[in-house]
Structures are given as C-alpha cells and as structure tokens.
C-alpha cells in the first residue's frame, strides 16, 4: 500500500473533532486539499445511513407483509399476531431515550453500527421458529391418489363405519410430504422465513461502514444559507452557543445525566412540540393499524391471495408513499415555505387524505355465501350464526366434525365448511383437483331433484368484486400519496420548534413516543377488534382455538376503516391546535419584532437627515429582530 493511501485511511478513521473557539485562519478556513476528506467522509456517512434506513424499512415492511402467513403457519388469532408485530418496536424501549440523549455527545457512528448489528441478529432470529418447530399441517381432505379408488367424505368422519385397513391406508396418504393445495388456496403458506434471512444479512452488512467513520466531521468552509439561518432564528431565539465538545475533552456521563430531567422538562414545556407529539402519536396509531392489516383486508374483503395482496401493496402503495414524501420536500424547498406554512400543508394533507379514505366504505364486497354461516342450507339470507347452524337435515347422517375447515365450492355457488357437511357421497382426484359427487346439501340449495357436485376450495366472490378491488387500489394510491405529502412539512415543523442543542433528544423522545404509544398498541387493539368479526374459528389438534377461517366482510370493513378514520379525525383536530398555538406564540412575536425594527429605522433616518455630522454614529448596527427577518 502506498503512502498516500495510508494517509487517507488514517484521516478517514481518526477523530476529526475541531476545537471550539479557535481563531486561527487555518482552522476556520481550511485549504482546498483539506476539504476533500471531509466531503468524502460526509458522502460515505450519508450513503451508509441511507443503506441503514433501507435495511430497517425492508425488515419492518416485510414483517407486515407476512402477518397472514405467520397467522396460518402457527394457527394463531389476529390479536396475537398484533402482539408479534408490536414486539418489533419493544426493543427500542430499552435504549432509544438514552441513545438519543447520550448519543449526541458520544461516538454516534459506532452507536449506529452497534444498532445495526443488533437489528440484524434480531431479524435472523424471527425466522428460527420455522426450523425448530414441527412441519406445517393444513386441513385438507385427502383421498387416494389412485382415481379408481375413492372414499365417501360423508363416511370418512365416522371411523366406526370404515374397516381399519382402509383407515390406515388413508392416514398414510394424508401424512405424505406431498402438497395437495395451490398458492390460491386460503391455507397456503409460502417461504415466509426466507425474507427475514435476507433482511438480517443486509442489516449486518449495513453496520460495517460506521466502524470506520470518525466521531464527527469538521465544519464545512461555507457558511449557512442566509434564508435558512434567518428562518431558524425566527422561531428559535437562542444565543447560538456552540455545544461541540472541545478537542481532547471527554464527555462526562454524570454531568450529562444531571441535565436529563431539565432537558425533558424543557421539551414538554414547549406547547408546539407537545401538541405535535400528540398529533403524530394519534395519526401513527391510525397508519400503523391500517398498514399492518391491509394485506389481510384485501384477502378477506376482495378474495385475493396473500401473494397478490402483498405484491399489489409493494408495487403501487409504497412508491406512492415515497413519491408523496419526495414531493413534500420539493414543495418546501421550491417555495421556501415557513413553519406556519409547513403546519398548514401538514394539516391539509391529513384532511384531504382521510376524506378520500371515507370513500372506501362504499367499495366493499358482500359476504361469500357459506352454508350455515352467512346463508342457510336452502340458500336464503341471512342466518344467525351459532355452532349447530353448520348441521342440517341434509348432512345429519354423516356425523361430520364441526371444527374442521376444509371448504368445498358447490356448483350452486355456495361454499360449504367441508365436503362432509355438504353431504357428498363420493370423490375423485384429477391432479391436484378433488371433485365431490352426489352432494345432498348442494342439491337442496340448487332446488334440483337430484344430487349435485362440488370442488375443493372456496367459491369466488360475486362478479362486481374485481371491479370494486380496482377502485379500491386507485383510491388507496391517491390516499397514500396525499397523507405522505405532509411527512416532510411535519418533520420540518418538529425540528424548527425546538432549540438546537435539544434536537437530538427531541427526536429521540418523538421516536420513543411513536413506537410506545402507536407502534406497539395499534396492531394489538386493531387485531382484537378485527377478531370480533370472525364467523368461523379453526381449532388446533390440542383442542384450543386457532386462527380465524372466515370473517364477516361487512363487519371487518366497518371495523378496519372506521377505526382508521376515527383516529385520523382526532389527529386533524390536534393539528388545528398546533397551527393555532404556532400562530399565537411565534407569528405575533415576529410581528412585534418587525414593528420595533421599523421604528428604529425610521428614527435613524430622521436623525440622519437632521444631524449629518454624526451620521455614522447614529446608524444602528443591530436592532431587535434583525436575525428574524426573512
């Protein structure tokens, strides 16, 4: 390795904190040769930090996309899945407050690198149950693969009516590794664990660059932009004290700890910060609950497969959110919007976004016709659900199990909980398709004189449902873009309403509040309320209740959309309060500063006209509010 390469590495890895208050020309205005390493380190830091955000978003987004897969794989209700999703945020509770406070005074890149390592290991651990638990078993009627032999589904439920040799042979076929369902089947579970392995490895790789970065970067040679400087000073009146740690002086933990409570009191004493914190917490409750169960909503409401639901969300909604955030940043920069303007833009995006969201109430699909659950066995509507409703005269002699969910679609368009409950007498296999014949209940509902047939799987939704799904996607994309448009203005509002030395701590408290009060509880209570719309529960082999097999589509839609809109409406009223307090506390001060400045300038002009001999002494060098002028 040549000498120049060694020097670059040493410069890259060493601590480059500059002493504060140095008056030497070399320190304040470094040469062009010294600027290059700073720019390189800054670009490396920005690139590495962007990659970390990508890794975190990948892991967190993938978790939400596998909610329904995890629910089926481990046969658990939505409320427990919500706890699992919320537990993704629990790890932050232990460290986020102290990291945000002490991290600003310690080696930030190494702290970020350590966080990436922990995140990577945790993501890998999520996939471990797949390799240590028993193989996934789905409920499925499995006749002989030889098409010349068949067993009556009606008699298969009663073991006393079958020879032992036939039962043993049937069980051996059922226990084979052989897959008898397709990805379109509601019980299909894919390789949900594979994405966690990929996301975990990416998180581990994202930690590497931060171990080579210095504690902090030297200040750039150019000064701050005058517009941004005056804009900040307009809302943050401070003495601009430099809080950078001098060279060679180590941070004292005890001294920083003593300032913790006063700093916390200072933050919560800021009315704009506190109200915005409440606003964001309520809004993120709405957004976290909506995003967590959106794939499930698409599956249950529109009859789409899990893979298609997640594919559509990733292909359409996520780019819309990214475009909305980017557009919000462009608008803020292009028009140089003030803090009050940012608050108005944040409020406007919320209002229009949730108004659009209201239209989704009209874009739902009706319940599927399921015998004994949503319709009677005669095909009439409605039916009040209770356990014995699954039984009827047409299947009374079959002695079927009421806990199994092996849906069969009759040729009359009605879904039956199992072929046995449909009263089917014979079955035949053709590849992966199983066809049932002589189904007495299907014949009754079809008002036919003879028996009818059916096929494995649930019947499709009505013909209008695909059109409703298309409209839902269009409105969903527009809503996602509109709501995310206020992301950057809200973030700018957060940064500009607090003092510079408290920004890191304020962001930490903000993130902690969002995770504790929104990220953890929202998926849980959304899941608990969604479970109340379940019509048919599955049962585990041990007898305990498993995951929901069938939801009431109307109740699901009203709970899912209604809860989201209610929380969004509360956040809108809180946003109005933020804007009101902002105008009252800051805009009035700015106007008083302008008035004092104008009076001073008029007085100076009058003295200049009348006292020309002492003109240079009377001209004010500074006036109240000078730094607040835009």
Buried (B, 14 or more C-beta within 10 A) or exposed (E): EEEEEEEBEEBBEEEBBBEBEEEEEEBEEBEEEEBEBBEEBBEBBEEBBEBBEEBBEBBBBBBBBBBBBBBBBBBBBBBBBBBBBBBBBEBBEEBBBEBBBBBBBBBBBBBBBBBBBEBBEBBBEBBEEBEEEEEEEBBBBBBBEEEEEBBBBBBBBBEEEBEEEBEEBBEEBBEEEEEBBEEBBBBBBBEBBEBBBBBBBBBBEBBEBBBBBBBBBBBEEEEEEEEEEBBBBBBBEEEEEEEBBEEEEEEEEEEBEEEBEEBBEBBEEBBBBBBBBBBBBBBBBBBBBBBBBBBBBBBBBBBBBBBBBBBBBEEBBEEBBEBBBBBBBEBBEEEEBBBBBBBBBBBBBBBBBBBBBBBBEEBBBBBBBBBBBBBBBBBEEEBEBEEEBBBBEBBEEBBBBBBBBBBBBBBBBBBBBBBBBBBBBBBBBEEEEBBBBBBBBBBBBBEEEEBBBBBBBBBEBBEEBBEBBEEBBEBBBBBBBBBBBBBBBBBBBBBBBBBBBBBBBBBBBBBBBBBBBBBBBBBBBBBBBBBEBBBBBBBEEEEEBBBBBBBBBBBBBBBBBEBBBBBBBBBBEBBBBBBEBBEEBBBEBBEEBBEEBEEBEEEBEEBBEEEEEEEEEBEEEEBBBBBBBE
